[in-house]
């Protein structure tokens, strides 16, 4: 009588470790702010350093993950299209920071940035996000939907 062994107890081979799925590349143009371009450069350098350490440790699984991430960030760095916002913006554009006033006087600031540098908690939103699309092209004094609320743009800055 044969017993089936669970895959959980089978040693992972180097080939299995190397089967790391690729990171998806966005179909949108890779627009970046100066900060975003610097972040891409820094991430490539970090991954190259991690790769050296993983090679020394001969860790196939970590090497596979790093190689995948390095391919992604090198492609993003190489396809980056830096955009400099106007010094005194009149409308929301890529790289511009918009200060919104919500009902009750609450103010929130959002800057339109590249997909790889987006951090909504920090007010950095991808230029392809729904909020960015609602903001795009609007100027001070204009209103836009903000979830179930309406917000007014009260200031713009680069």
C-alpha positions in Angstrom: 0.0 0.0 0.0 1.4 3.4 -1.0 0.8 6.6 1.0 0.6 10.0 -0.6 3.0 12.6 0.9 1.9 16.1 1.3 3.8 18.8 -0.7 4.4 20.5 2.6 6.9 17.9 3.6 8.8 17.8 0.3 12.0 19.8 0.0 11.7 22.7 -2.4 14.1 22.4 -5.2 16.1 25.3 -6.6 13.9 25.2 -9.7 10.7 25.5 -7.6 12.3 28.4 -5.8 13.0 30.2 -9.0 9.4 30.0 -10.2 8.5 33.5 -8.9 5.7 35.1 -10.9 6.6 38.4 -12.7 5.4 41.7 -11.4 2.8 43.2 -13.7 3.9 46.3 -15.6 1.3 49.0 -16.0 0.0 49.8 -19.4 -0.1 53.5 -18.6 2.8 55.9 -19.4 5.4 55.7 -16.7 5.3 59.4 -15.6 7.4 60.3 -12.6 8.2 63.3 -10.5 11.9 64.1 -9.7 11.3 62.4 -6.4 9.8 59.3 -8.1 12.7 59.0 -10.4 15.1 59.2 -7.5 13.1 56.5 -5.7 13.3 54.2 -8.7 17.1 54.7 -8.9 17.4 54.0 -5.2 15.3 50.9 -5.3 17.4 49.4 -8.2 20.6 50.1 -6.1 19.0 48.5 -3.0 18.0 45.4 -5.0 21.5 45.1 -6.5 23.0 45.1 -3.0 20.4 42.6 -1.8 21.3 40.4 -4.8 25.0 40.4 -3.8 24.1 39.4 -0.2 21.8 36.6 -1.4 24.4 35.3 -3.8 26.9 35.1 -0.9 24.3 33.2 1.2 23.5 31.0 -1.9 19.7 31.5 -1.2 17.9 30.5 -4.4 14.5 31.6 -3.3 15.6 35.1 -2.2 17.7 35.4 -5.4 14.6 34.5 -7.5 12.5 37.2 -5.8 15.2 39.8 -6.0 15.8 39.0 -9.7 12.1 39.4 -10.4 11.9 42.7 -8.5 15.1 44.0 -10.2 13.7 43.3 -13.6 10.5 45.2 -12.7 12.3 48.2 -11.2 14.9 48.4 -14.0 12.1 48.4 -16.6 10.3 51.1 -14.6 13.5 53.2 -14.3 14.3 52.7 -18.0 10.7 53.7 -19.1 10.4 56.6 -16.7 9.2 59.9 -18.2 10.1 62.7 -15.8 7.5 65.5 -15.7 8.2 68.9 -14.1 5.0 70.7 -13.0 4.6 74.4 -13.7 6.0 76.7 -11.1 2.7 78.4 -10.5 0.0 76.0 -11.6 -3.4 77.2 -12.6 -4.9 73.7 -13.0 -4.3 70.4 -11.4 -1.7 68.5 -13.5 0.8 65.7 -13.0 3.1 66.7 -10.1 0.8 69.4 -8.8 -0.4 69.4 -5.2 -4.0 70.3 -4.6 -5.4 71.4 -1.3 -9.1 70.4 -0.9 -11.6 71.7 1.6 -14.3 69.1 2.6 -17.6 69.9 4.3 -17.0 70.9 7.9 -13.8 72.7 7.0 -11.6 69.6 6.9 -8.6 70.1 4.5 -6.7 67.4 2.7 -3.8 67.7 0.3 -3.2 65.4 -2.7 -0.3 65.4 -5.2 -0.6 63.6 -8.5 2.4 61.3 -8.9 3.5 58.2 -10.7 2.1 54.8 -10.0 5.3 53.5 -8.3 5.5 56.5 -5.9 1.9 56.6 -4.9 1.2 56.6 -1.1 -2.4 57.6 -0.5 -1.8 57.9 3.3 0.8 60.5 2.6 -1.4 62.3 0.1 0.5 61.0 -3.0 -2.0 59.6 -5.4 -1.4 57.9 -8.7 -2.3 60.0 -11.7 -4.5 57.2 -13.0 -6.6 56.9 -9.8 -10.2 57.9 -9.8 -9.5 60.9 -7.5 -6.7 62.1 -9.7 -8.9 61.8 -12.8 -11.6 63.9 -11.0 -8.9 66.5 -10.0 -7.2 66.7 -13.4 -7.7 70.0 -15.2 -9.5 71.7 -12.3 -8.5 75.0 -10.8 -8.9 76.9 -7.5 -12.5 77.4 -6.6 -13.8 74.4 -8.5 -15.6 71.5 -6.9 -15.4 67.8 -7.4 -16.9 64.6 -5.9 -15.0 63.2 -3.0 -16.6 59.9 -2.1 -20.1 60.7 -1.0 -19.1 64.3 -0.3 -18.1 67.4 -2.4 -14.7 69.0 -2.1 -13.5 72.4 -3.2 -10.0 73.1 -4.5 -8.6 75.9 -2.4 -5.0 76.0 -3.4 -2.5 74.6 -6.0 1.2 74.3 -5.7 4.2 72.6 -7.4 
